[in-house]
Amino acid sequence: MQVHGGRAVVQALLAELAGMEGLRHAEAGEFSRRAFHNGKLDLVEVEGLADLISAETEMQRRLAIEHAQGGLSAIYQAWARRLTHARAMIEAELDFADEDDVPGSVADAIWMDMRHLRNEIETHIAGAPLAEIIRDGLKVVIAGPPNAGKSSLLNYLAGRDIAIVTDIAGTTRDVLSIDLSLAGFSVRLYDTAGLRETSEPIEREGIRRAQATVAEADLVLLLSDRPDGFYEMDQAVTKAGVIRVGTKIDQRQQVWDKSPADITISTKTGDGIDALLALISSYLPVLTGKMSFSIPSRRRHVDCLRQTVDAIDASMAQSSTGLDIQAEFLRVAGDALGRITGRVDVENLLDVIFSEFCIGK
């Protein structure tokens, strides 16, 4: 059904529908919840659908589609099958050791595969920071002394006045931010208070917030309006990359010829801005191939994956305790993995055993 999008038309239609007995508004996420409960979607696919609805950049769209279409779930399901197979082989050895068609020892094949599996999961977890950049954006912080042109740069890139710009030092007190789209990625740009020594309590709080923001940055644009004015960035404060940006070159271009600046710009004339954006883009990840997007995109994914690895490690460490203890740790690993997709089922291990052996024929 389609109607015109005018507010009055929609309100009139909703008022008419509200008078029908048994009809109500759908609750938030109700259709996706029903799809999950009916086995049409798992939790990762539901999260991918939610991300697709809110996607604002090309990379966010591609990541969301990969998850919504089951690309990530397929990896987790394959890993779950390997864990189930390992447990089934252990149970077969424990329960049917007298049968001729049950291997006398599963140790070599099973534990070699478990070592490979835990290494695959570790490699997979290493992709989580990339997914965070895709979903939340590259965090780029503009830092430097007062009046270096930080707020002017933010306003120029935003295309409107976000921050107050004056000749008075210490104007910026709080952390301001805008979102840009570069090379298909989201880039979140933060303007911070000028870094300097001051006794003014409100400005000191602004500087504290600026330093806290710098500590969480993926990239720092360190600004200065003179060659010898670059703030000494403490590497203990930030592990991010630092680009030294010389500003206000429209006023005195010649003084920057032999400066330590990586790039020089002017927000009045626009000189150097495109080159600066290209330099920022060089810090964005390079993605090749479809499988680059089969990466954990949420903290809960990573937490469950780490629990899976820990349980596999615990299982392999219990070789002297007994196969039954090792099988229990593999069950814990499978449950942790299943919590990602929401498919934590009680596995019928005998089904796996009977499908692979001819026990009881």
Summary of the structure (lengths in Angstrom):
residues: 361
radius of gyration: 28.4
end to end distance: 59.4
largest distance: 91.5
contacts: 1042
relative contact order: 0.13
helix: 51%
strand: 9%
